[in-house]
Amino acid sequence: MGCSKGIEREVIEMEVTSLSAEGKIVIPKKLRKILRLRPGTKFTIELEGNRLILRPMKGDVARRLYGRYKGLDLLKDLEEEHLREAKDLR
């Protein structure tokens, strides 16, 4: 187990995969399940010594929140909160 930027890394799961002629790597199903990766997940990729480090990017906030607050008038709530805070300052 190597150290990177002062952080000890522990190998929890190890799988073998290969690089295709197109430069694609298949992430084994077991690891996709553990990390909850879905088709279309974007990754950052870093070269650290002789290692490639793949990190899933956090999902697009707008996409994750889309529809979550359906039916709520958030602008009205924000305006009311602002008025209450302004009244408290007087």
Buried (B, 14 or more C-beta within 10 A) or exposed (E): EEEEEEEEEEEEEEEEEEEEEEEEEEBEEEBBEEEEBEEEEEEEEEEEEEEEEEEBEEEEEEEEEEEEEEEEEEEEEEEEEEEEEEEEEE
